[in-house]
Amino acid sequence: VFDKESALRAGYELHAEMGVFVANLTLGGPADKAGIRRGDIILKIDGNETDTVADLRAAVAKKNVGDKVDVEIERNGSKEKLRVTLEELPQESR
């Protein structure tokens, strides 16, 4: 994931004014299972804005493995809400 400035510097075209850009995700991981795709922009988690990667990590850190969170994303200029069930972080991502 990237914050907006990093995504723009990397050459991604963004439609949202804020949020966290999903550049990569783990296949079979919680985001993938919930329907989040590369190129999506995560706008909110449980109603809280996520303008930076730090915001995203802080929102997830308040939760436990197995908790469900509502994630608002922007995809190709349209907003969607998805439900993500949190899982333990894979060993290689720690």
Backbone as numpy.savetxt, mean C-alpha at the origin, in Angstrom:
# Nx Ny Nz CAx CAy CAz Cx Cy Cz
7.42 -0.24 -2.07 6.57 0.94 -2.07 7.46 2.17 -2.07
6.93 3.23 -2.66 7.65 4.51 -2.74 6.75 5.63 -2.26
7.33 6.68 -1.70 6.54 7.87 -1.51 6.40 8.55 -2.87
5.56 9.54 -2.95 5.24 10.16 -4.24 6.48 10.73 -4.95
7.33 11.44 -4.22 8.51 12.05 -4.85 9.44 10.99 -5.43
9.66 9.90 -4.69 10.53 8.84 -5.18 9.96 8.17 -6.42
8.65 7.97 -6.44 7.99 7.35 -7.60 8.11 8.25 -8.83
7.94 9.54 -8.63 8.07 10.47 -9.76 9.50 10.49 -10.29
10.47 10.49 -9.36 11.88 10.47 -9.78 12.22 9.19 -10.53
11.55 8.10 -10.18 11.80 6.82 -10.85 11.09 6.74 -12.20
10.31 7.77 -12.54 9.69 7.83 -13.85 8.29 7.28 -13.92
7.65 7.02 -12.77 6.28 6.52 -12.79 5.31 7.68 -12.98
4.28 7.45 -13.76 3.23 8.44 -13.95 2.18 8.24 -12.86
1.94 9.28 -12.08 1.00 9.17 -10.97 -0.24 10.01 -11.23
-1.38 9.50 -10.81 -2.63 10.22 -10.95 -3.04 10.87 -9.63
-2.53 10.37 -8.52 -2.92 10.86 -7.19 -1.97 11.95 -6.73
-2.50 12.85 -5.90 -1.69 13.93 -5.33 -0.96 13.47 -4.08
-1.42 12.37 -3.48 -0.80 11.87 -2.26 -0.85 10.36 -2.28
-0.24 9.74 -1.29 -0.30 8.30 -1.19 1.05 7.64 -1.37
1.04 6.31 -1.26 2.25 5.50 -1.36 2.11 4.62 -2.60
3.07 4.73 -3.50 3.06 4.02 -4.77 3.56 2.60 -4.58
2.82 1.62 -5.11 3.22 0.22 -5.02 4.05 -0.12 -6.25
5.35 -0.23 -6.07 6.25 -0.56 -7.18 6.41 -2.07 -7.31
6.43 -2.76 -6.18 6.58 -4.22 -6.16 5.72 -4.76 -5.03
5.36 -6.02 -5.14 4.69 -6.69 -4.04 5.01 -8.17 -4.11
4.84 -8.83 -2.99 5.15 -10.25 -2.90 3.99 -11.07 -3.46
4.26 -11.86 -4.49 3.21 -12.72 -5.03 2.76 -13.70 -3.96
1.46 -13.79 -3.77 0.91 -14.66 -2.75 0.88 -14.04 -1.37
1.42 -12.81 -1.25 1.42 -12.12 0.03 0.07 -11.47 0.29
-0.09 -10.85 1.44 -1.39 -10.29 1.81 -1.91 -9.23 0.85
-1.05 -8.35 0.36 -1.49 -7.31 -0.57 -1.96 -7.94 -1.89
-1.19 -8.90 -2.38 -1.55 -9.61 -3.61 -2.89 -10.33 -3.44
-3.05 -11.02 -2.32 -4.29 -11.76 -2.06 -5.50 -10.83 -2.01
-5.30 -9.61 -1.53 -6.40 -8.65 -1.40 -6.72 -7.95 -2.71
-5.84 -8.10 -3.71 -6.10 -7.48 -5.00 -5.30 -6.23 -5.28
-4.36 -5.89 -4.40 -3.49 -4.75 -4.67 -2.53 -5.15 -5.77
-2.27 -4.22 -6.69 -1.40 -4.49 -7.85 -0.27 -3.49 -7.92
0.79 -3.89 -8.64 1.86 -2.92 -8.92 1.24 -1.74 -9.65
1.67 -0.55 -9.28 1.14 0.66 -9.90 0.01 1.30 -9.12
-0.57 0.57 -8.17 -1.61 1.15 -7.32 -0.98 2.18 -6.39
-1.80 3.09 -5.91 -1.36 4.08 -4.94 -2.21 3.88 -3.69
-1.56 3.57 -2.58 -2.27 3.38 -1.32 -2.52 4.76 -0.71
-3.80 5.10 -0.58 -4.19 6.41 -0.07 -4.46 6.41 1.43
-5.14 5.36 1.91 -5.52 5.30 3.32 -5.51 3.86 3.82
-5.23 3.73 5.11 -5.37 2.45 5.80 -6.27 2.71 6.99
-7.38 1.97 7.03 -8.39 2.16 8.08 -8.77 3.63 8.25
-8.90 4.33 7.14 -9.33 5.73 7.15 -8.24 6.74 7.41
-7.03 6.29 7.70 -5.91 7.20 7.97 -5.07 7.38 6.71
-4.80 8.63 6.35 -4.02 8.91 5.15 -2.62 8.33 5.26
-2.11 7.83 4.13 -0.75 7.30 4.05 -0.04 8.05 2.95
0.63 9.13 3.34 1.34 9.96 2.37 2.80 9.53 2.20
3.30 8.77 3.16 4.70 8.34 3.11 4.79 6.85 3.46
5.90 6.26 3.14 6.14 4.87 3.52 6.13 4.75 5.04
6.62 5.77 5.74 6.61 5.76 7.20 5.17 5.72 7.73
4.25 6.46 7.10 2.84 6.42 7.49 2.28 5.01 7.32
2.61 4.39 6.20 2.14 3.04 5.91 2.65 2.05 6.96
3.93 2.11 7.23 4.52 1.19 8.21 3.95 1.42 9.61
3.73 2.68 9.98 3.18 2.99 11.30 1.76 2.45 11.43
0.96 2.57 10.39 -0.42 2.08 10.42 -0.44 0.57 10.59
0.44 -0.12 9.88 0.48 -1.58 9.96 1.07 -2.04 11.30
2.04 -1.29 11.82 2.68 -1.66 13.08 1.72 -1.64 14.26
0.65 -0.87 14.15 -0.36 -0.79 15.22 -1.27 -2.01 15.24
-1.16 -2.85 14.23 -2.05 -4.00 14.08 -1.31 -5.29 14.41
-2.06 -6.39 14.43 -1.49 -7.70 14.70 -1.67 -8.62 13.49
-0.85 -9.64 13.42 -1.01 -10.66 12.39 -2.42 -11.21 12.50
-3.10 -11.31 11.38 -4.48 -11.81 11.35 -5.52 -10.71 11.35
-5.14 -9.48 11.75 -6.09 -8.36 11.70 -6.44 -8.05 10.25
-7.64 -7.54 10.06 -8.08 -7.09 8.74 -8.06 -5.57 8.74
-7.52 -4.98 7.66 -7.49 -3.53 7.53 -8.15 -3.15 6.22
-8.84 -2.01 6.24 -9.43 -1.47 5.03 -8.40 -0.58 4.36
-8.14 -0.83 3.10 -7.13 -0.09 2.36 -7.81 0.60 1.19
-7.65 1.93 1.12 -8.17 2.68 -0.01 -7.02 2.92 -0.98
-7.24 2.54 -2.22 -6.21 2.70 -3.24 -6.75 3.53 -4.40
-5.83 4.03 -5.18 -6.18 4.64 -6.46 -5.51 3.81 -7.54
-6.30 3.42 -8.53 -5.80 2.63 -9.65 -6.31 3.27 -10.93
-5.39 3.71 -11.76 -5.75 4.32 -13.05 -6.77 5.44 -12.89
-6.62 6.25 -11.85 -7.50 7.39 -11.65 -8.79 7.10 -10.92
-9.06 5.83 -10.58 -10.28 5.46 -9.86 -9.92 4.96 -8.46
-10.76 5.31 -7.49 -10.52 4.86 -6.12 -11.27 3.56 -5.86
-10.62 2.69 -5.09 -11.21 1.41 -4.70 -10.89 1.16 -3.24
-11.75 0.39 -2.58 -11.48 -0.03 -1.21 -11.30 -1.54 -1.20
-10.25 -1.98 -0.53 -9.93 -3.40 -0.43 -9.75 -3.76 1.03
-9.93 -5.01 1.34 -9.72 -5.51 2.71 -8.51 -6.42 2.69
-7.54 -6.11 3.54 -6.30 -6.88 3.60 -6.20 -7.56 4.96
-5.94 -8.85 4.95 -5.66 -9.59 6.19 -4.15 -9.61 6.38
-3.70 -9.04 7.47 -2.26 -8.94 7.73 -1.66 -10.30 8.05
-0.47 -10.51 7.52 0.28 -11.74 7.76 1.66 -11.38 8.28
2.34 -12.36 8.80 3.71 -12.15 9.28 4.60 -11.80 8.10
5.50 -10.85 8.33 6.43 -10.42 7.29 7.34 -11.58 6.90
7.49 -11.87 5.61 8.38 -12.96 5.20 9.80 -12.71 5.69
10.52 -13.78 5.99 11.87 -13.72 6.54 12.78 -12.82 5.70
12.72 -12.94 4.36 13.64 -12.18 3.52 13.31 -10.70 3.46
12.13 -10.27 3.94 11.74 -8.87 3.91 12.04 -8.14 5.21
12.52 -8.83 6.22 12.74 -8.21 7.53 13.99 -7.41 7.57
